[in-house]
Amino acid sequence: MCATNPALSVQLSLAAYRLAPMPETRDGLLSTFATPYAARITAHTDRVYSASYSEDGRLLATASADRTVRLWDVADPFQPRQLGTIGDSAGAVRAARFRPGGRVLVTAGADRTVRLWDLAEPARPRRLTVLTGHTANVTAVSFSRDGRLLVTGGETVRLWDITDLRAPKPAGAVPVSAGSVRSAELSPDGSLLAVTGPDNGTALWNVRDPAQPRRMSTVDGRSRSVFSPDGRLLATGDDRDYSPKLWDVSDPERPRRLSVLAGHTAAVNTLRFSPDGKLLATAGDDNTVLLWDVTDPARAPRIAALAGHTNTVYALAFSPDGNTLASGGGDRTVRLTDLAALPLADHADTVVSAAFSADGRLIATAGMDRTVRLLDAADPLRPRPLATIRQPDAVFTAEFSRDGRSLITASRDRTARLWDLADPARPRELSVLNGHTAAVSRAVLSPDGRLAATASWDGTVRLWDLADRSRPRPLGVAAGHSGGADSVAFSPDGRLLGTGAEDGVLRLWDVADPGRPRLVAAGTGHADSIGRLAFSPDGRHLATGSNDHTVRLWDFSDPRSPRTTAVVGGHSDAVYGVAFSPDGRRLVTGGQDRTVRLWEISDPGKPVEQGVLRGHSDGVTGAAFSPDGRFALTASGDHTVRQWETDVERAAARACALGHPRISRAEWDAYFPELDYRPPCP
């Protein structure tokens, strides 16, 4: 139910919590937004073939096999309101597209016509003209960016000069072989046309002179094609190998394949770039929408998979601000997906760590796929891909300097690396820290940025002088760990270093003289290795997560004699994520049991569980709080990073803001048959 009717699901979760505010209902509400929220439009009575936003993003047009085009007010994308209907087609409407620069809509379909509509008053669409000449279904329409040239595709491809909307003129035609055209897309500048058909791939045509189109080349892709906003990339879909492809078409006579996007399990019918060109959405017969980060089109990692449709997806459209994705399909529905709830990164392998910069404007994720992903989190509800750092081997951690201008990474290749983030969209490698004889499991920077500490499976922790970050200088070595060192952290004042290792012993080191780290104390109690540790913001407490399934809270007011104040249970497997909130009053933990747990620790001797968050499909490998304490960030073996709301009342407010339409009396009675109708949202 959650996937197919999110509006009902979030309201049921909130209603359950309001009716019975207990841990189970609280956890259900907090976990509601673990998957992307989507509003649903259910007015169509047959397949939805096309969706298009107006340039101002306030109108959405959806076209259907039910012979209608429906017009929606989507100023609030999660409370769409129908404004008008165009219902004069003699057959299925296969395409609807807004003309750039105004509220003119072009529709086309099985009645072999193309119609232009004035939508100045969307409740009363006014037909401007009808274009005839096609002898079969018209399945595709597209515009040049200036809106003067219109392309229509059916049994052939026709070009129209629509400068005068009431008297369009034929401008040319592109010959195609037998078989209907599946898509005909103009590049943004109107000079290049990509024509996709069922048999001959996608042909690129020079249409600078529409009266004399000139064929330039052909690329793979038989189902659909679309240009990026800058016109330099072409994405093609296919019904044979199910893998969309990205092409560099800056030289259209010699297009160059950049990448093959593997992930779909059936034919890909539709593709669309986001307005900023950084994302590509693809969908098709597997009922799934996949999102790809195409900032580096040669690699293009997958961002997310959106479920919910129960039949083929035919239509995709991004809102002009890029915050919402409209999708329509054979299940007769249109879904408006809030891209704020996407997993923040979809690595190709386990994500081992995730971290915020101190100002909260950047997120770094590190994974076994040998990459570090940087995200722009200036809008905390909608982080966006910013850059990808590639390394020779798996990356176990990525941590920011306090000023946010540097990043340190630790890798299985036995090195740590420093990166300059002066321009975070273009990270620049500063130096490589060599010296360990086994994988570097963790690397951190001191609060003042002058030191680095690296922990390794060789059993040592090394300290480095970063006075010149382009030439780090090795200092002292903290040795004596039994087995590999898995965790390391500086105290907030930078005078102590905490380390954890396979022997389950917490060690505290005085690093006032970093050339000679001095063991101050060793804390015992864990029955297995310490995988993560974190200092509280005031420096008085420390938390350790262990393979023994527990988290221990330590008081080291006297660093020479740390004592355990509490053993935090709850997890049923190893704990690899531990982080304090900025005010030190809460703790977030993540475990291999796939759960994220929130704890109130105002009294460190009596932790109180505040929530159990479920949504990851594999173990949780890292956790962090946002600098304002609002969100928890978690990394997982399911290849994703997720951001969680940590306050139940904020989650409730969000449920009411998004949940539309409101739960009906019939729906209430179906789920709460013994209770009076009490909708949870006003």
C-alpha positions, 0 to 999 in steps of 0.5 A, a space after each residue: 500500500 505504501 508504494 501504490 498510495 503514499 497519501 493514504 499511507 502517511 495519513 494512516 501512519 499519523 492516525 495510528 500515532 495520534 490514536 495510540 502514541 506508543 513506540 510502534 506507531 511513533 516508529 512507523 511515522 518516523 519511517 514513513 518518508 524512508 521512501 519517496 513520497 508521491 501524490 497520485 492523480 487517478 482521473 484518467 480511465 485508460 493508459 497515460 501516455 504523456 505528461 508536460 509542465 508549463 514553463 512556469 511550473 504551475 500547470 501540468 498536462 496529462 494525455 491518455 488513451 481515454 481520448 482526453 488531455 487533463 489540465 492540473 493546477 500543480 502550484 502545490 504539487 502534492 495537492 493537484 487540482 483539475 482545472 480543465 479537460 480537452 476531450 475532442 479527440 477521436 482516438 487515444 492522445 499519445 502526446 501533449 507538450 507545452 510550447 516554450 514561452 507561454 501557455 500554448 499546448 500541442 496535442 497529438 494522437 491516434 486521430 492523425 491530427 496535431 492540435 494547438 490550444 490556448 490555455 490562457 484560461 486553463 478551465 476553458 481551453 481554446 483551440 487555435 488550429 488543427 494540423 493535418 497531413 499525417 496518415 497514421 498515429 502521431 506519437 511524438 511532438 517537440 519544440 525548438 527552445 524559441 518555440 517557433 519550430 514544431 516537430 511531429 512524428 508518426 508514420 513520418 516526421 514533419 516540421 512546422 513553422 508555428 511563428 503564427 500560431 493560427 496559421 502554421 506553415 509546413 517547414 519540411 519533412 524527414 523521410 523515415 523507413 517503414 514503421 511508426 516513429 516512436 520519438 522525434 526530439 529537437 535539440 534545444 537550439 533547434 539545429 539537430 533532430 533525433 528520430 527514433 524508430 523501431 527498426 533502425 535505431 536513432 537517426 540524427 538529422 541536421 535541420 538548420 534548414 528545415 526544408 533540407 534536412 540532412 542525415 548525419 549519423 545513427 546511434 543505438 536506441 529503438 524506443 525513444 531519445 531525448 537531448 540534455 538541456 545544453 544539447 551536448 548529450 543524447 539519451 536513448 532507450 531500447 527494447 532489446 537490451 533494456 539499457 539506456 545509453 548516453 551519447 556525446 553528440 557535440 559532433 553529431 556526425 561522429 557521436 560517441 557513446 559515453 555509457 550504458 546504464 544497466 538496471 532495467 529488466 524490460 524495455 525502456 519506453 521513456 527518458 527525460 533529463 532534469 532541467 539542470 541536466 544533472 539527472 536522467 529519469 528512465 522508465 518502461 515495461 518493468 513498471 519502475 523509474 530509475 534516476 541517474 546522476 549524469 554530471 559525469 556521463 561517462 559513468 552515470 551512477 544510479 541515484 534511485 529506483 522509484 516503485 509504485 506504478 503497477 504497469 508500464 510507465 510511458 510518461 516522464 516530466 520534471 517540474 521546471 524547478 527540478 523538485 518533482 517528477 511526474 510519471 504516467 503509466 498503464 495503471 491509469 495513474 499519474 504520480 508526482 514524486 517529491 525528489 526530496 525523499 530520494 536516497 541521497 546517493 545510490 552507490 554501486 556497492 556498500 556505502 561505508 560512511 556519510 558525513 555533513 560539513 560543519 555548516 551543513 551545506 555539503 554531504 560526503 558519502 564514501 563507498 566500496 565502489 571506489 567513489 566518494 560522492 559530494 552533494 550540495 545540501 544548501 536546501 536540506 530537503 533536496 540535496 543535489 549531486 555535486 561531484 564524484 571523486 574516484 579512487 583506486 580502491 574501496 573508500 571507507 570514510 570521507 570526513 570534512 575539515 571544520 572549515 569545510 574547505 578540505 576532505 580526508 578519505 581513507 581507502 583499502 589501497 593503504 592510503 589516506 588522501 587530502 582533497 581541496 574543496 575550495 570549489 566543491 564541484 571540482 575537488 582537487 587532490 592535494 596529497 596522499 598519506 602513505 605509510 600503512 601496510 594494510 587498508 586504512 579503515 578511518 581518517 579524521 582531521 583535528 578540530 584546528 585542521 593541523 593534524 590528521 589521524 589514520 587508523 589501519 588494519 595493520 594495528 596502528 594509528 598514525 598522526 600527520 602534520 598538515 601545516 603544508 597540506 600538499 606535503 603532509 609530514 608523518 609524526 607519531 604512531 599510536 601502536 599496541 592495538 591487538 588486531 586491526 584499528 577500526 576507529 579513531 576520533 579527536 576530542 573536541 579540544 583536539 588534545 585527546 585521541 580515541 581509538 578502537 580496535 578488533 580487541 574491543 578495547 577503547 584507548 585514549 591517547 594524549 596527543 599534546 605532543 603528536 610526535 609522541 602520542 601517550 596512552 592515557 587509559 584503556 577502557 574494557 567491556 566490549 566483547 568484540 571489536 569496536 567499529 565506531 566511536 564518537 566524542 560528545 560535543 562537550 568532550 565529556 563523554 564518548 560512545 562506542 559501537 561494537 560487533 557485540 551488538 551494543 553501544 557503550 557510553 563512557 564518562 571520561 571526565 578523568 581521562 585516566 579512568 574512563 568508566 562506562 555509564 550505560 550499555 545501550 542495547 536494542 540492536 540485534 547485530 553489529 553496530 557500525 554507526 554512532 553519532 551525537 547530536 550537536 547539543 549532545 542530548 541525543 545519540 543516533 546508532 545504526 546496525 547490521 540489523 538494518 535499523 537506525 535508533 534514536 536515543 535521548 541521553 540527557 542523563 548518560 546513565 539512563 538512555 531512553 529510546 526515541 525512535 527506531 527507523 526502518 527503511 534500509 534493506 541491508 545493514 547500516 554502516 555509518 550515521 551522522 547528525 546534521 549540524 542543526 540536529 534536525 536530520 540523521 544521515 545513514 549509510 548502508 550496505 544497500 548502496 544508499 544514503 538516507 536522511 531521516 527526520 528525527 522529530 515526530 511532530 515535524 514528521 507529523 506536520 510533513 505528513 499533513 502537508 503532503 497527504 492529499 487527498 485527505 483520508 475518506 470516511 470509507 478508507 477510515 472505516 476500512 482500517 479503523 472499523 471500530 472507531 469514529 471518523 477522525 482524520 489526522 490532518 485538518 
